[in-house]
């Protein structure tokens, strides 16, 4: 008799548990449609706890609201205790708000670490921290940025593998900043998958804390990042502008390594702007920056 009463009461106990905010009452198994980040909070700028590759199983335990991705603000908390946007999941027919409990008001909070920095060079802000990743924003030198987290696992630029995520919701190489930030004040970004803008376009461009508009795409765009070349003449003059009539700012000597930011075509003669913010004729280098390298036009 006691067992029969318990079985009759079980549905009521489940309902009461859900009403009390019990998010362990049910899980729904779904799959990541493509590489997606599982975040510490349901907002694009939050650090990653882990990521799922396309086809990986995601067990959702509850739903909450966060950054709008395309047409949904719905995020799901997985059994790994991190949040995935509904948009990145293969099952887009389930009504998660009916099938799962609400994660609770506190789950919607966006708790970020922030630090100010300034770009020293022209910079592409990328969706993930390698130069093969898509560009989200084109930022000019002297642009002030807000950093949210850091990763030591980015592509090495010159001699530095550290990249910083900004409130533009994209990553810049630490080497492009005037100075290294104090990362003790910033969260680590966590594991970062290969992402593509085509599959991860955020309707409003960024999360709510980002107020900065990206610079327009430069005309004649090509990939831009700092590259090194070597002086192939006895010396190479670096001018204040891309013409020999301009003032000479400095002189590089034979076999000196020079780092370039971008290219200029002046009446059929190619010049490069260096990290010293002056211009050298490409003919003065062993390499041919306009042909051997991929640089943005200044």
C-alpha positions in Angstrom: 0.0 0.0 0.0 2.8 2.4 0.9 4.5 1.8 -2.5 1.2 2.5 -4.4 0.7 5.8 -2.6 4.3 6.8 -3.4 3.8 6.0 -7.1 0.6 8.1 -7.1 2.3 11.0 -5.5 5.4 11.0 -7.8 4.0 13.2 -10.6 3.0 15.8 -7.9 6.5 15.7 -6.4 8.0 16.3 -9.9 5.8 19.3 -10.5 6.6 20.8 -7.1 10.3 20.2 -7.7 10.1 22.1 -10.9 8.1 24.9 -9.4 10.7 25.3 -6.7 13.4 25.9 -9.3 14.8 22.3 -9.5 16.7 22.4 -12.8 17.7 18.7 -12.5 14.2 17.4 -13.1 14.7 16.8 -16.8 17.4 16.9 -19.5 17.0 17.0 -23.3 19.7 15.5 -25.6 20.5 17.5 -28.7 23.5 18.1 -30.9 25.8 21.0 -31.8 25.1 22.0 -35.4 28.7 23.2 -35.8 31.6 24.3 -33.5 30.1 26.3 -30.7 31.3 27.8 -27.4 29.8 26.8 -24.1 30.0 29.9 -21.9 30.2 30.7 -18.2 27.1 32.9 -18.7 24.6 33.3 -21.6 26.3 36.3 -23.3 28.7 36.5 -26.2 31.4 38.3 -24.3 31.5 35.8 -21.4 34.5 33.4 -21.2 34.3 29.8 -22.5 34.0 26.9 -20.1 34.5 24.5 -23.0 33.4 24.1 -26.6 31.4 21.5 -28.6 32.4 20.4 -32.1 29.8 20.0 -34.7 27.9 16.8 -34.0 28.8 16.6 -30.3 26.0 15.7 -27.9 24.7 18.5 -25.7 22.5 17.6 -22.8 20.4 20.6 -21.8 19.1 21.0 -18.3 17.4 24.4 -18.2 16.8 27.5 -20.3 17.6 31.2 -19.8 17.9 34.5 -21.7 21.1 36.2 -23.0 22.7 37.8 -26.0 20.4 37.7 -29.1 21.9 35.4 -31.8 20.2 35.9 -35.1 16.5 35.6 -34.0 16.7 34.1 -30.5 17.8 35.2 -27.0 17.3 31.7 -25.7 20.3 29.9 -24.2 20.5 26.5 -22.6 22.6 25.3 -19.7 24.2 22.0 -20.3 25.1 19.2 -17.9 28.6 20.7 -18.0 27.2 23.8 -16.2 27.8 26.2 -19.1 25.6 27.9 -21.6 25.0 27.4 -25.4 22.9 29.6 -27.6 19.9 27.7 -29.0 20.8 28.9 -32.5 23.9 26.7 -32.6 21.9 23.5 -31.8 20.6 21.1 -34.4 17.2 20.7 -32.9 15.3 23.9 -33.6 11.8 22.5 -33.2 11.7 21.7 -29.5 10.0 24.4 -27.3 12.7 24.4 -24.6 10.8 26.9 -22.5 8.0 24.3 -22.1 10.1 21.2 -22.0 12.8 22.5 -19.5 12.7 24.6 -16.3 13.9 28.2 -16.2 17.5 28.4 -14.9 16.6 31.2 -12.6 16.9 35.0 -12.7 20.6 34.9 -11.6 21.5 32.9 -14.7 20.9 36.0 -16.9 23.7 38.0 -15.3 26.7 39.1 -17.3 29.8 39.2 -15.1 32.8 40.4 -17.1 36.3 41.5 -16.3 37.3 44.6 -18.3 40.6 46.4 -18.9 41.3 49.4 -21.1 44.0 49.3 -23.9 45.0 51.2 -27.0 46.1 49.8 -30.3 49.5 50.7 -31.5 49.1 49.4 -35.1 46.4 48.9 -37.7 44.6 45.8 -36.5 42.1 43.2 -37.6 39.9 42.0 -34.8 39.1 38.3 -35.6 36.4 35.9 -34.6 39.1 33.5 -33.2 42.7 34.1 -32.3 44.5 33.2 -35.5 45.1 35.1 -38.8 43.2 32.5 -40.7 40.0 33.3 -38.8 37.4 35.7 -40.2 37.7 39.4 -39.5 35.0 41.0 -37.4 36.2 44.6 -37.2 38.9 46.8 -38.8 40.5 49.0 -36.2 43.0 51.8 -36.8 46.0 52.6 -34.7 45.3 54.7 -31.6 41.9 53.0 -31.2 40.9 52.5 -27.6 39.6 49.0 -26.9 38.2 47.3 -23.8 39.7 43.9 -23.1 37.5 41.1 -21.6 39.8 38.1 -21.4 43.0 36.6 -22.6 44.4 33.4 -24.2 48.0 32.2 -24.5 47.0 29.8 -27.3 46.7 32.2 -30.2 48.8 32.3 -33.3 52.2 33.7 -32.6 52.7 37.3 -33.9 56.4 38.2 -34.1 57.2 36.5 -30.8 54.0 36.7 -28.8 51.2 34.0 -28.8 48.9 36.0 -26.5 45.6 37.4 -27.9 43.0 39.4 -26.1 39.2 39.4 -26.6 37.6 42.8 -26.8 34.1 44.2 -26.4 33.9 44.1 -30.2 33.4 40.4 -29.5 36.6 39.5 -31.4 40.3 39.0 -30.7 43.3 41.2 -31.2 46.9 40.1 -31.0 48.6 41.4 -27.8 51.5 42.5 -30.0 49.3 45.1 -31.6 48.8 46.9 -28.2 51.0 49.7 -26.9 51.7 47.7 -23.8 50.9 44.3 -22.3 47.8 44.4 -20.2 47.9 43.1 -16.6 46.1 39.8 -17.1 45.7 39.2 -13.4 42.7 41.6 -13.7 41.2 39.6 -16.6 39.6 36.2 -16.9 41.2 33.6 -19.2 39.0 33.2 -22.3 39.0 29.4 -22.0 39.2 26.9 -24.9 38.3 28.5 -28.3 37.2 26.5 -31.3 37.6 27.5 -34.9 34.6 29.8 -35.7 33.2 31.2 -38.9 31.2 34.4 -39.2 28.9 32.6 -41.7 27.7 30.3 -38.9 28.1 32.6 -35.9 26.8 36.0 -37.0 25.3 37.9 -34.1 22.4 40.1 -35.2 23.4 43.1 -33.1 27.1 42.6 -33.8 28.1 42.3 -30.2 26.8 42.0 -26.7 25.2 44.9 -24.9 28.4 46.4 -23.4 29.9 47.1 -26.8 29.3 50.6 -28.0 32.1 50.9 -30.5 31.5 50.9 -34.2 34.0 49.0 -36.3 35.8 50.9 -39.1 34.6 50.2 -42.6 36.3 47.5 -44.7 39.3 49.1 -46.4 39.2 49.3 -50.2 41.3 46.6 -51.9 41.3 44.6 -48.7 43.7 41.7 -48.2 44.7 39.9 -44.9 46.5 42.3 -42.6 49.0 41.4 -39.8 52.5 42.4 -38.9 55.1 40.7 -41.2 58.9 40.9 -41.1 61.2 41.6 -44.1 64.9 42.3 -44.4 66.7 45.3 -45.9 68.5 44.2 -49.1 70.3 47.4 -49.9 73.2 49.2 -48.1 70.5 51.2 -46.3 66.8 51.9 -46.7 65.4 55.3 -46.0 62.0 55.5 -44.2 60.0 58.6 -45.2 57.2 60.5 -43.5 54.9 59.6 -46.5 55.1 57.3 -49.4 57.1 59.7 -51.7 60.8 60.4 -51.9 60.1 64.2 -51.6 58.9 63.6 -48.0 61.0 64.0 -44.9 63.3 61.1 -43.9 62.3 59.9 -40.5 65.0 57.1 -40.1 67.3 54.8 -41.9 67.5 51.0 -41.8 70.8 49.3 -42.6 71.7 46.2 -44.7 70.1 43.0 -43.4 68.1 44.7 -40.7 64.8 43.1 -39.9 61.9 45.5 -40.4 58.2 44.9 -39.5 55.5 46.1 -41.9 51.9 47.1 -41.3 50.5 47.8 -44.7 51.1 48.7 -48.4 50.8 51.8 -50.5 50.9 52.0 -54.3 52.3 55.5 -55.3 52.1 55.8 -59.1 53.1 52.2 -59.7 55.8 52.1 -57.0 55.1 50.0 -53.9 55.8 51.3 -50.4 55.3 49.7 -47.0 54.4 51.5 -43.7 56.6 50.0 -41.0 55.9 49.7 -37.3 58.0 52.9 -36.9 55.1 54.7 -38.8 57.2 55.7 -41.8 57.4 54.4 -45.3 60.0 52.4 -47.2 60.1 51.5 -50.9 59.6 47.8 -51.3 62.5 47.6 -53.7 64.8 48.2 -50.7 63.9 44.8 -49.2 65.0 41.3 -50.1 61.4 40.2 -50.1 58.6 41.5 -52.2 55.8 42.5 -49.7 53.3 43.2 -52.4 53.8 39.7 -53.9 55.2 37.4 -51.2 53.1 38.6 -48.3 49.5 39.4 -47.6 49.1 42.9 -46.3 46.2 45.4 -46.1 46.5 48.6 -48.1 47.2 51.7 -45.9 
